[in-house]
Amino acid sequence: MEKLKKKKYEALLEPLLHELSDAARWIAETGQRLVVVFEGRDTAGKGGSIHMFANTLNPRQCRVVALSAPSDRERGQWYFQRYAEHLPATGEIVLFDRSWYNRAGVERVMGFCTEREAKDFLKNVPAFEKLLVDEGILLYKYWLCCDQEKQEERFEDRLNNPLRRWKLSPVDLAAREKYDDYTRAREEMLMATHTSYAPWTLVDFNNQAIGRLTLLRDLLDKLPDTKLPIPDVEWPPLKTKPGHERFQALQPIEHYDYDQDVEERDRNEDEAD
């Protein structure tokens, strides 16, 4: 699929973000609770999609949940307990960057849980999600798809880009040889947990820009009509001239001298050569 140019992508994204903002206001004013689950292979594009949401919404309303490996205490809890703690209150949105479905994917494939634990999870998760939906939570689950060739390109980018190296983990390296194992685990997961009340939606993320647009459009279409009238706000002019900052106790630091920084960096590179 042809890559979208940045300007076209931004032009397509902007009206969707306005709709997303309207939806968030509807959720806040009507006391709804929204959970969006983002799952998929490593490098599929979960982080970028979540950033698209979180960068638009009020951080006091919208929370991102990306849990690390469970502690010893958490391993002794009911499996769903540490996820349930992060579910939204009225008016809130929670975006799960991976979720309870870790057990059906990475934990199962990489041997971090037993096969019995994985089977029990697949048996129990529909009942858990039925409780959430019956409680009134709006639950939407997305699986982001990408081919192994594209995944390898993105792994190499993480390897060679110092600003993205933090995204590369030992589990990623080990998982490269288990692409087919992840496929089998995903298919069994979908067959066991795709229900009428909490269905999965698969989105092609080989092209991440188009994938993000597709996912956002789909989610907005799934929500009810969320358009609410925007209240008028009186904004009278200031009664005095605009003021200027005045300092006595401390002074702001000097502006960043980027020209000097660039010159010094170029000089160091020349000396290294």
Secondary structure as UniProt FT lines:
FT   HELIX           6..30
FT   STRAND          34..40
FT   TURN            42..43
FT   HELIX           46..54
FT   TURN            55..56
FT   TURN            59..61
FT   STRAND          62..65
FT   HELIX           72..75
FT   TURN            79..80
FT   HELIX           81..84
FT   TURN            85..86
FT   TURN            90..91
FT   STRAND          93..97
FT   HELIX           100..103
FT   TURN            104..105
FT   HELIX           106..109
FT   TURN            110..111
FT   HELIX           115..134
FT   TURN            135..136
FT   STRAND          138..145
FT   HELIX           148..160
FT   TURN            162..164
FT   HELIX           165..167
FT   HELIX           170..175
FT   HELIX           176..178
FT   HELIX           179..193
FT   STRAND          200..204
FT   HELIX           208..222
FT   HELIX           258..272
//
